[in-house]
């Protein structure tokens, strides 16, 4: 998944906590949020806070879907060290209890 596709998917599924999100989708989304929040904080704390609040729900949704992609419940996102291990691990290549794998990456 490309950077632009990951951003589109993040906003399209901003409150979707079902299904799966691949590793590339998750990490592109993380890069996008870091860049946007850094840029917004340069304009003041209030704008940075608004951007952080606006990106909170989509970020949680992508994170939960990423947990599902590794065949773990979304609640694991609340445990920082454990969820980091799950976030960097490979995806399940077959259908798991959370649905089919994300579509293959296109170049």
N, C-alpha and C positions, 0 to 999 in steps of 0.2 A: 504494500500500500504506500502510495506517495504521501508527501507532506500535505499537499492540498487536499487529497482524498481523506486523509485522517482528520483534518480540520472540519471538512464537510460532514463526515460521519459523526464526529463529536457533537456538532451542533444539531444535526438531524436526529440524533438519538440522545438528546440532552437529558432526558428523564427516563430512558429505557434501561432498566436494570435486569433485563432478561436477554438471553443470547450470549454470544461470545465476541470478544475483541482480540484480534491477533497482537503479537508482540510489537510489530511495526506500528500498528494503529495506536497502541498505548504510548509508546515512546515518542512518536511524532507529536502526539497530543501534549505530552509532558513538555517537550521542547517549545511548542507553541505557547503554552501557558506561561512558561518561564520568560520567554521573550516579551510577551504582551504585558505581563505584570511588571517586568523590569522597566519597559518603556513607559508604562503608566505611572510608575512610582517616581519617575523623573519629572513628572508634571505636578507632583504634590501627593501628600499622603491621602487626601480624600479621594482623589481619582484612583490611586493605587488600591485603596480599600474597596471602592465600587467595583473595580475590575476583578478583584479577588472574590468578592461575593458573587458577581455575575458568572464566574467560571467555576465556582464551587460545585454546583449540582452536576454540570456536564463532566467534570473531573471525577467525581465520585462514581457516576454512571460508567464511565470508561474503565475505571479501576475495578469495579465490581464485575463488569463483563470480562475483563482480563483475568480475574480470579476464576471465573467460570471456564475460561479457555484452558486453564491448567487443571480443570476438574476439581476445584475447591469452591466452597461457599463464599459468597461475597463478604461475609462477616470477617473473614481473615484480613481484610483491608485495615481493620482497626488495630492490628498487632504489627508495629513497624518493622521489626527485624524479620519476622516470619514472612510478611507479605512481600518484602523486597526479594527474598529468595524465590517466592512463587512468581513474582513479576518478571524476573530474568530467566526463569526456566522455560523450556520449550513447550509449545502448545501440544495438546492432544491432537493427533492427526486423524483420528476417527471420531465419529459422533459419540458424545458423552451425555450424561444426564441433563446437561444444559442446552443441548441442541447440536446441530451439525457444525463442523469447523468453519471458520470464516472463509470467504472465497480466496482462491490462490492469488498471490501477488502478481500484478501485471506490470510490465515494464514500459 
